[in-house]
Amino acid sequence: MEAFFHRFTELFDQLGLPSDPFSIAAFLREKAPLAPDTPLEEAPFWTPTQAELLRQLLAEDADWSEVIDRLSLALRE
């Protein structure tokens, strides 16, 4: 099976957020830092729908897991 790698822009589109590079950088600046013990999908800034989508993507699709993990790391730096 061939692996497929998603980009931040695609994840932000899925979450219904602006996905241009400027908007992604602004999101990271505004929302960071996320506490190390807070799972990304439980961060207080998600809507219930966004949090559920993250849970589903992590549980069901390994292709999305990598970009979600990268977002989690970026928010903790």
Secondary structure, DSSP 8 states (H G I E B T S, - for coil): -------HHHHHHHTTS--SHHHHHHHHHHH----TTS-GGG-TTS-HHHHHHHHHHHHH-HHHHHHHHHHHHHHH-
